[in-house]
Amino acid sequence: MIYTGWDLYRLAEKCHIHLDEQQKDDLDTISAFNIQARYDDYKMEFYNKCTKDFTQKWIDIIRELRQWLKKHHLNLS
């Protein structure tokens, strides 16, 4: 894997956010999207992978993670 200087799972660890295994896997996959979208040799492969169903699946996963983070790790008082 190409190092991009950021990794969502590592960032969560540094913030002491405790994730289950599925959340860890999802954050790793989402981080890889950034790599695939930035480097020309990965762009076409990623483009071909991004069907409507694939895209909707990951939008839903990202929304769920966002809501979980807001509920469990943001102090909005």
TIMI-2910 file (N, C-alpha, C, CB; in pm, 1 decimal, decimal comma, always signed):
<rs>
+----------+----------+----------+----------+----------+----------+----------+----------+----------+----------+----------+----------+------+
!      n_x !      n_y !      n_z !     ca_x !     ca_y !     ca_z !      c_x !      c_y !      c_z !     cb_x !     cb_y !     cb_z ! resn !
+----------+----------+----------+----------+----------+----------+----------+----------+----------+----------+----------+----------+------+
!    +83,9 !   -118,3 !     +0,0 !     +0,0 !     +0,0 !     +0,0 !    +88,5 !   +124,8 !     +0,0 !    -95,5 !     -0,3 !   +122,1 !  Met !
!    +43,1 !   +226,0 !    -67,1 !   +114,6 !   +352,2 !    -74,9 !    +82,7 !   +434,6 !    +50,1 !    +76,8 !   +430,0 !   -204,8 !  Ile !
!   +183,9 !   +489,3 !   +113,5 !   +162,8 !   +572,7 !   +232,3 !   +118,8 !   +711,3 !   +190,0 !   +291,0 !   +580,6 !   +318,4 !  Tyr !
!     +6,9 !   +758,7 !   +243,9 !    -46,0 !   +889,7 !   +206,5 !    -28,6 !   +993,3 !   +315,8 !   -191,4 !   +878,2 !   +171,3 !  Thr !
!    +20,6 !   +952,6 !   +431,4 !    +36,1 !  +1048,1 !   +539,2 !    -85,0 !  +1053,4 !   +630,4 !    +62,9 !  +1183,9 !   +483,1 !  Gly !
!   -191,3 !   +985,4 !   +594,9 !   -307,1 !   +979,2 !   +682,4 !   -375,6 !   +845,9 !   +665,3 !   -404,5 !  +1094,2 !   +653,9 !  Trp !
!   -438,3 !   +803,9 !   +771,9 !   -505,3 !   +676,0 !   +776,9 !   -615,5 !   +690,6 !   +882,0 !   -404,9 !   +557,6 !   +810,7 !  Asp !
!   -739,9 !   +669,5 !   +844,0 !   -851,2 !   +694,9 !   +934,9 !   -848,9 !   +605,1 !  +1058,1 !   -981,5 !   +676,9 !   +862,0 !  Leu !
!   -809,7 !   +479,0 !  +1040,8 !   -801,9 !   +388,6 !  +1154,6 !   -694,3 !   +435,3 !  +1252,9 !   -772,9 !   +245,2 !  +1107,2 !  Tyr !
!   -577,9 !   +472,1 !  +1201,6 !   -471,3 !   +523,1 !  +1289,8 !   -514,2 !   +651,4 !  +1359,3 !   -342,3 !   +547,9 !  +1210,0 !  Arg !
!   -583,5 !   +736,9 !  +1288,2 !   -633,5 !   +860,2 !  +1347,7 !   -730,4 !   +829,4 !  +1462,2 !   -702,5 !   +946,9 !  +1241,0 !  Leu !
!   -819,2 !   +733,6 !  +1442,3 !   -912,3 !   +694,3 !  +1548,6 !   -836,8 !   +640,5 !  +1669,9 !  -1011,6 !   +588,5 !  +1496,9 !  Ala !
!   -732,3 !   +561,1 !  +1644,9 !   -650,5 !   +509,3 !  +1755,3 !   -586,6 !   +623,9 !  +1833,7 !   -541,3 !   +414,1 !  +1701,8 !  Glu !
!   -531,6 !   +720,2 !  +1762,6 !   -466,1 !   +834,0 !  +1828,6 !   -564,9 !   +915,8 !  +1910,3 !   -398,1 !   +923,5 !  +1725,1 !  Lys !
!   -690,8 !   +913,3 !  +1871,1 !   -795,5 !   +985,3 !  +1944,7 !   -857,8 !   +897,4 !  +2053,3 !   -904,4 !  +1034,1 !  +1848,0 !  Cys !
!   -802,8 !   +778,1 !  +2072,3 !   -852,5 !   +683,1 !  +2172,7 !   -998,1 !   +645,5 !  +2150,0 !   -836,6 !   +741,4 !  +2311,7 !  His !
!  -1033,9 !   +628,9 !  +2023,1 !  -1167,3 !   +583,7 !  +1986,4 !  -1160,4 !   +432,4 !  +1969,7 !  -1218,9 !   +654,4 !  +1855,1 !  Ile !
!  -1239,4 !   +362,5 !  +2047,2 !  -1237,9 !   +216,1 !  +2044,4 !  -1337,7 !   +167,3 !  +1939,7 !  -1271,7 !   +156,7 !  +2185,1 !  His !
!  -1286,3 !    +95,0 !  +1843,3 !  -1365,6 !    +47,8 !  +1730,3 !  -1378,2 !   -103,1 !  +1734,6 !  -1303,3 !    +92,2 !  +1597,5 !  Leu !
!  -1489,4 !   -153,8 !  +1681,0 !  -1499,1 !   -297,8 !  +1664,1 !  -1426,0 !   -335,7 !  +1534,1 !  -1649,6 !   -344,6 !  +1661,4 !  Asp !
!  -1412,0 !   -464,5 !  +1510,5 !  -1334,0 !   -510,0 !  +1394,1 !  -1394,2 !   -462,2 !  +1262,1 !  -1324,4 !   -662,5 !  +1393,6 !  Glu !
!  -1526,5 !   -461,3 !  +1252,2 !  -1590,1 !   -415,7 !  +1128,7 !  -1562,2 !   -268,3 !  +1103,5 !  -1740,6 !   -440,2 !  +1134,2 !  Gln !
!  -1568,7 !   -186,6 !  +1207,2 !  -1539,4 !    -43,7 !  +1193,0 !  -1394,2 !    -22,0 !  +1150,5 !  -1567,7 !    +30,4 !  +1325,1 !  Gln !
!  -1303,2 !   -100,0 !  +1207,7 !  -1161,5 !    -90,4 !  +1168,4 !  -1145,3 !   -123,2 !  +1020,0 !  -1074,0 !   -185,9 !  +1254,4 !  Lys !
!  -1208,6 !   -232,1 !   +976,9 !  -1200,1 !   -271,7 !   +835,7 !  -1260,4 !   -164,9 !   +744,3 !  -1271,7 !   -406,1 !   +813,5 !  Asp !
!  -1374,4 !   -110,7 !   +786,0 !  -1439,3 !     -7,3 !   +704,3 !  -1350,6 !   +116,2 !   +691,8 !  -1575,6 !    +31,7 !   +764,8 !  Asp !
!  -1290,0 !   +159,6 !   +801,0 !  -1202,6 !   +277,2 !   +794,9 !  -1080,3 !   +251,4 !   +707,8 !  -1158,4 !   +317,9 !   +935,5 !  Leu !
!  -1026,1 !   +130,3 !   +712,9 !   -913,8 !    +95,9 !   +624,8 !   -954,8 !   +103,6 !   +478,0 !   -861,2 !    -45,0 !   +657,3 !  Asp !
!  -1072,7 !    +52,2 !   +447,7 !  -1121,9 !    +55,3 !   +309,0 !  -1145,6 !   +198,7 !   +263,9 !  -1252,1 !    -26,6 !   +295,3 !  Thr !
!  -1208,1 !   +279,4 !   +348,7 !  -1235,0 !   +419,0 !   +313,8 !  -1104,6 !   +495,4 !   +292,4 !  -1319,0 !   +486,8 !   +423,7 !  Ile !
!  -1004,9 !   +468,6 !   +374,7 !   -873,7 !   +532,3 !   +356,1 !   -813,7 !   +494,3 !   +221,1 !   -777,4 !   +492,5 !   +469,8 !  Ser !
!   -834,3 !   +370,5 !   +180,7 !   -780,9 !   +325,5 !    +51,3 !   -848,0 !   +397,8 !    -65,1 !   -799,4 !   +174,0 !    +35,9 !  Ala !
!   -973,3 !   +440,7 !    -48,4 !  -1040,0 !   +516,7 !   -154,7 !   -959,2 !   +641,4 !   -188,4 !  -1183,9 !   +555,6 !   -112,6 !  Phe !
!   -905,2 !   +707,5 !    -89,3 !   -825,6 !   +827,5 !   -112,5 !   -703,0 !   +795,4 !   -196,8 !   -783,6 !   +890,5 !    +20,5 !  Asn !
!   -636,7 !   +688,6 !   -167,3 !   -518,7 !   +647,6 !   -243,8 !   -558,1 !   +620,0 !   -388,2 !   -452,4 !   +522,3 !   -180,8 !  Ile !
!   -666,6 !   +543,1 !   -405,0 !   -707,4 !   +502,8 !   -539,5 !   -752,5 !   +621,4 !   -622,8 !   -818,8 !   +400,4 !   -532,1 !  Gln !
!   -806,9 !   +720,7 !   -559,2 !   -854,4 !   +837,5 !   -633,9 !   -742,1 !   +935,1 !   -666,8 !   -962,3 !   +909,0 !   -555,1 !  Ala !
!   -629,3 !   +926,1 !   -597,3 !   -521,8 !  +1023,9 !   -615,4 !   -416,2 !   +980,3 !   -715,9 !   -456,1 !  +1051,2 !   -483,8 !  Arg !
!   -397,0 !   +852,7 !   -733,5 !   -287,6 !   +804,0 !   -816,8 !   -341,7 !   +752,1 !   -949,0 !   -208,6 !   +693,9 !   -744,2 !  Tyr !
!   -286,8 !   +805,0 !  -1056,9 !   -337,1 !   +775,5 !  -1191,0 !   -349,2 !   +626,9 !  -1220,9 !   -248,1 !   +838,4 !  -1292,4 !  Asp !
!   -251,1 !   +547,6 !  -1179,8 !   -255,1 !   +406,2 !  -1214,2 !   -366,0 !   +330,9 !  -1141,5 !   -122,3 !   +342,6 !  -1183,3 !  Asp !
!   -423,4 !   +387,6 !  -1036,6 !   -534,7 !   +324,6 !   -965,8 !   -670,3 !   +380,1 !  -1008,7 !   -517,4 !   +342,7 !   -816,5 !  Tyr !
!   -670,9 !   +495,3 !  -1073,5 !   -797,3 !   +563,8 !  -1101,3 !   -893,7 !   +481,8 !  -1186,3 !   -769,7 !   +693,8 !  -1170,0 !  Lys !
!   -848,2 !   +423,2 !  -1295,1 !   -938,3 !   +349,0 !  -1382,2 !   -990,5 !   +223,5 !  -1313,0 !   -867,6 !   +311,8 !  -1512,4 !  Met !
!   -904,1 !   +155,6 !  -1240,4 !   -947,8 !    +37,2 !  -1166,6 !  -1055,2 !    +75,6 !  -1064,2 !   -827,3 !    -30,7 !  -1096,1 !  Glu !
!  -1032,8 !   +185,0 !   -993,4 !  -1129,1 !   +231,4 !   -894,0 !  -1257,6 !   +277,7 !   -962,9 !  -1068,9 !   +345,9 !   -809,0 !  Phe !
!  -1245,2 !   +349,2 !  -1072,3 !  -1361,1 !   +395,7 !  -1149,1 !  -1449,8 !   +277,9 !  -1189,1 !  -1315,4 !   +473,1 !  -1274,7 !  Tyr !
!  -1388,2 !   +171,3 !  -1236,5 !  -1464,3 !    +53,6 !  -1279,1 !  -1532,1 !    -16,6 !  -1161,6 !  -1372,9 !    -44,2 !  -1351,4 !  Asn !
!  -1474,9 !     -5,0 !  -1045,4 !  -1531,0 !    -67,7 !   -925,5 !  -1652,0 !     +8,6 !   -873,4 !  -1425,1 !    -77,1 !   -816,5 !  Lys !
!  -1659,8 !   +136,9 !   -903,7 !  -1760,1 !   +225,4 !   -842,6 !  -1893,2 !   +221,4 !   -915,9 !  -1708,9 !   +368,1 !   -839,2 !  Cys !
!  -1957,0 !   +106,4 !   -908,2 !  -2092,0 !    +95,2 !   -962,8 !  -2188,3 !   +170,4 !   -871,8 !  -2134,5 !    -53,9 !   -977,5 !  Thr !
!  -2311,3 !   +184,5 !   -914,9 !  -2411,9 !   +250,5 !   -831,7 !  -2430,0 !   +175,5 !   -699,6 !  -2546,4 !   +260,0 !   -906,8 !  Lys !
!  -2438,6 !    +43,1 !   -705,2 !  -2456,5 !    -36,3 !   -582,9 !  -2336,6 !    -24,3 !   -489,5 !  -2479,9 !   -183,1 !   -618,1 !  Asp !
!  -2216,1 !    -33,3 !   -544,8 !  -2093,7 !    -20,5 !   -464,8 !  -2090,1 !   +115,9 !   -396,6 !  -1967,4 !    -40,1 !   -553,2 !  Phe !
!  -2119,4 !   +219,5 !   -473,1 !  -2115,7 !   +355,6 !   -420,7 !  -2220,1 !   +374,9 !   -310,8 !  -2138,4 !   +456,7 !   -533,7 !  Thr !
!  -2341,8 !   +326,4 !   -333,6 !  -2446,9 !   +341,1 !   -233,0 !  -2412,1 !   +265,1 !   -105,6 !  -2580,9 !   +292,3 !   -288,3 !  Gln !
!  -2355,0 !   +147,0 !   -120,0 !  -2313,0 !    +68,5 !     -3,4 !  -2216,2 !   +148,8 !    +83,4 !  -2247,1 !    -64,1 !    -48,0 !  Lys !
!  -2115,6 !   +209,8 !    +20,5 !  -2014,6 !   +282,9 !    +97,1 !  -2066,3 !   +416,1 !   +149,3 !  -1892,2 !   +306,2 !    +12,0 !  Trp !
!  -2157,1 !   +478,3 !    +79,5 !  -2220,9 !   +598,8 !   +133,9 !  -2295,5 !   +563,0 !   +261,7 !  -2318,0 !   +662,8 !    +29,9 !  Ile !
!  -2368,2 !   +451,8 !   +259,7 !  -2442,7 !   +408,1 !   +378,0 !  -2348,8 !   +375,2 !   +493,9 !  -2528,9 !   +286,0 !   +344,3 !  Asp !
!  -2240,1 !   +305,1 !   +466,1 !  -2142,7 !   +270,4 !   +570,8 !  -2081,5 !   +396,4 !   +630,5 !  -2031,4 !   +179,1 !   +514,1 !  Ile !
!  -2044,1 !   +490,7 !   +546,3 !  -1983,3 !   +615,4 !   +594,0 !  -2083,4 !   +693,7 !   +678,4 !  -1934,3 !   +701,7 !   +475,0 !  Ile !
!  -2208,8 !   +698,0 !   +636,2 !  -2311,4 !   +767,3 !   +715,7 !  -2326,9 !   +701,7 !   +853,0 !  -2447,0 !   +767,2 !   +641,3 !  Arg !
!  -2328,8 !   +567,9 !   +857,1 !  -2341,3 !   +496,5 !   +983,9 !  -2222,5 !   +526,4 !  +1075,4 !  -2352,4 !   +345,3 !   +959,3 !  Glu !
!  -2102,4 !   +522,7 !  +1019,8 !  -1983,8 !   +554,3 !  +1100,1 !  -1989,0 !   +697,7 !  +1152,4 !  -1856,2 !   +533,3 !  +1017,6 !  Leu !
!  -2030,6 !   +788,8 !  +1069,3 !  -2041,4 !   +929,4 !  +1109,3 !  -2140,2 !   +946,0 !  +1224,0 !  -2084,2 !  +1016,1 !   +990,0 !  Arg !
!  -2257,7 !   +883,5 !  +1211,4 !  -2357,7 !   +893,2 !  +1317,5 !  -2306,8 !   +830,3 !  +1447,1 !  -2488,3 !   +825,7 !  +1274,0 !  Gln !
!  -2238,5 !   +716,3 !  +1437,1 !  -2183,4 !   +649,6 !  +1555,0 !  -2080,4 !   +739,5 !  +1622,6 !  -2119,6 !   +514,1 !  +1516,4 !  Trp !
!  -1991,3 !   +799,2 !  +1543,3 !  -1891,1 !   +889,8 !  +1599,8 !  -1956,3 !  +1009,3 !  +1669,0 !  -1796,2 !   +938,4 !  +1490,4 !  Leu !
!  -2055,2 !  +1067,9 !  +1604,2 !  -2123,7 !  +1182,5 !  +1663,5 !  -2193,0 !  +1144,2 !  +1794,1 !  -2225,7 !  +1240,2 !  +1565,0 !  Lys !
!  -2254,3 !  +1028,0 !  +1796,1 !  -2328,4 !   +984,2 !  +1914,3 !  -2236,5 !   +948,5 !  +2029,4 !  -2415,4 !   +865,6 !  +1880,4 !  Lys !
!  -2125,9 !   +882,1 !  +2000,2 !  -2040,5 !   +826,3 !  +2106,0 !  -1915,5 !   +906,9 !  +2137,5 !  -1999,6 !   +689,7 !  +2068,4 !  His !
!  -1876,4 !   +998,8 !  +2050,9 !  -1746,4 !  +1061,5 !  +2071,1 !  -1744,8 !  +1213,0 !  +2056,0 !  -1650,0 !  +1003,7 !  +1976,4 !  His !
!  -1859,1 !  +1273,8 !  +2039,3 !  -1863,1 !  +1419,8 !  +2035,1 !  -1937,1 !  +1470,2 !  +2157,6 !  -1930,8 !  +1470,8 !  +1904,5 !  Leu !
!  -1874,3 !  +1559,6 !  +2228,1 !  -1938,3 !  +1620,8 !  +2341,5 !  -1996,2 !  +1753,8 !  +2296,1 !  -1839,2 !  +1638,9 !  +2459,5 !  Asn !
!  -2124,7 !  +1752,7 !  +2269,4 !  -2189,4 !  +1871,6 !  +2213,7 !  -2267,5 !  +1949,5 !  +2319,7 !  -2282,8 !  +1831,8 !  +2099,9 !  Leu !
!  -2227,7 !  +1940,6 !  +2444,8 !  -2300,9 !  +2011,9 !  +2549,7 !  -2261,6 !  +2156,4 !  +2558,0 !  -2278,8 !  +1946,7 !  +2682,9 !  Ser !
+----------+----------+----------+----------+----------+----------+----------+----------+----------+----------+----------+----------+------+
</rs>
